[in-house]
Amino acid sequence: MPRKRQNYSAEFKFQVALEAAKGQKTVNELASDFGVHPNRVSEWKQALLREGAQVFATSPAQRRQVTGAKEAELYEQIGRLKLE
C-alpha cells in the first residue's frame, strides 16, 4: 500500500532548517529528532541560507500561479497597447 505524501508547515520547515544552520547537531541527528529524511533537512537548510525565511511562506504551485497571473496581465496590457 503506498504511503501518503507528508506535507510540512512553513514554521516546521523553518524550525528544522534553523536548527541545521546552527550546526549544534548533525543532519542525521536532526532528522531523527524531527522525524524527517536527512535529505529534506539538508534541502531546507540550503533553501534557508539562500533565500531566508520567505522561502517556506508559499509553495512552488502558489508561486507559479502568481507568476502566471502576472504574465497574463502583462500580455493583456501589450495587446491593448498594440490596438492603440
C-alpha positions as CSV (number, residue, x, y, z in Angstrom):
1,M,0.0,0.0,0.0
2,P,1.5,3.4,-1.0
3,R,2.3,5.9,1.7
4,K,0.6,9.3,1.6
5,R,3.0,12.1,0.9
6,Q,3.7,14.1,4.0
7,N,3.2,17.9,3.9
8,Y,5.1,20.1,6.4
9,S,4.1,23.6,7.5
10,A,6.4,26.6,6.8
11,E,7.0,27.0,10.5
12,F,8.1,23.4,10.9
13,K,10.5,23.7,7.9
14,F,11.9,26.9,9.2
15,Q,12.5,25.4,12.7
16,V,14.3,22.4,11.3
17,A,16.4,24.5,8.8
18,L,17.3,26.9,11.6
19,E,18.5,24.1,13.9
20,A,20.5,22.6,11.0
21,A,22.0,26.1,10.3
22,K,23.1,26.4,13.9
23,G,25.3,23.3,13.5
24,Q,24.9,22.1,17.1
25,K,23.7,18.7,15.9
26,T,24.4,16.6,12.7
27,V,21.8,16.4,9.9
28,N,21.2,12.8,10.8
29,E,20.5,13.6,14.5
30,L,18.1,16.4,13.5
31,A,16.3,14.1,11.0
32,S,15.9,11.5,13.7
33,D,14.7,14.1,16.2
34,F,12.1,15.7,13.9
35,G,11.1,12.5,12.0
36,V,12.1,13.6,8.5
37,H,14.6,12.3,6.0
38,P,18.1,13.7,6.2
39,N,17.9,14.9,2.6
40,R,14.9,17.1,3.5
41,V,16.9,18.6,6.4
42,S,19.7,19.4,4.0
43,E,17.4,20.8,1.3
44,W,15.6,23.1,3.8
45,K,18.9,24.3,5.3
46,Q,20.2,25.2,1.9
47,A,17.0,27.0,1.0
48,L,17.1,28.9,4.2
49,L,20.7,30.0,3.7
50,R,19.9,31.0,0.0
51,E,16.5,32.7,0.4
52,G,15.8,33.3,4.0
53,A,12.5,32.7,5.8
54,Q,10.3,33.7,3.0
55,V,11.2,30.6,1.0
56,F,8.8,28.5,3.1
57,A,5.9,31.0,3.0
58,T,4.5,29.9,-0.3
59,S,4.5,26.6,-2.2
60,P,6.0,26.3,-5.7
61,A,2.5,25.8,-7.1
62,Q,1.4,29.1,-5.5
63,R,4.4,30.9,-6.9
64,R,3.7,29.5,-10.4
65,Q,0.0,30.6,-10.1
66,V,1.0,34.2,-9.1
67,T,3.6,34.3,-11.9
68,G,1.0,33.1,-14.4
69,A,-1.5,35.7,-13.3
70,K,1.1,38.5,-13.7
71,E,2.1,37.2,-17.1
72,A,-1.5,37.1,-18.3
73,E,-2.0,40.7,-17.1
74,L,1.2,41.8,-18.9
75,Y,0.1,40.2,-22.2
76,E,-3.3,41.9,-21.8
77,Q,-1.6,45.2,-21.5
78,I,0.6,44.5,-24.5
79,G,-2.5,43.7,-26.6
80,R,-4.2,46.9,-25.6
81,L,-1.1,49.0,-26.4
82,K,-0.9,47.4,-29.9
83,L,-4.5,48.3,-30.6
84,E,-3.8,51.9,-29.7
